[in-house]
């Protein structure tokens, strides 16, 4: 996806349907949004709800994948802030939405982030600058971290894995605009540029993921069911459940919530 200014435009000019959705989603109070899935809304002051558009082609392709690289670690902690006491570096807040091919937001998407520290080093022994979260009922996410440092051969980037419930994992990287090394990094892809703004001494960035997930009448829901796994159950480490015909072992103690089904939460469950 191009920078924010470009991604909001439809192929014929003007704001895209997805852009209108983002405006509406951002305007919905979180307390109201948590009550159910968000609908597309009219841009008029009346805010009359519209029927979600099944075929909403803004000219966007799915977010392109990129290599995982050598530093990914499973079982990252669930958190929306990677900041730790005494953390050095420029603060960075990344926000955005996850959409499907029908330009409708997708809730319960697992987003697993990892990155280098201010010196360009990855923590391979622990989980500094590593963490996962899930999109909320509006398909939105928010990450607090720092601007990663540089290391030989690469430009600045964030790593991420995105997985809708029961669907394949998208592994990709996000990039910063106006970085000199963008021109020499062989992996750099301008479709993965974040929109980054300087705010005081910190930076704010935004990026919207588009998953290869069909949305429309008759399309299956990305939430398969069946088995012994159940929402609200407290699972200890080592506990085993069945889900959609497969057996999974619990990796981290937690209480099950919607969107944390074993296939969609590899940080919590390992298939046996």
Buried (B, 14 or more C-beta within 10 A) or exposed (E): BBBBEEBBBBEEEEBBBBBBBBEBBEEBEEEEBEEEEBBBBEEEEEEEEBEBBBEBBBEBEBBEBBEBBEBBBEBBEBBBEBBEEEBEBEBBBBBBBBBBBBBBBBBBBBBBBBBBBBEEBBBEEEBBBBBBBBBBBBBBBEBBBBBBBBEEEBBBBBBBBBBBBBBEBBBBBBBBEEBEBBEEBEBBBEEBBBBBEEEEEBBBBBBBBBBBBBBBEEEEEBBBEEBEBEEEEEBEEEBBBBBBEBBBBBBBEBEBEEBBBBBBBBBBBBEE
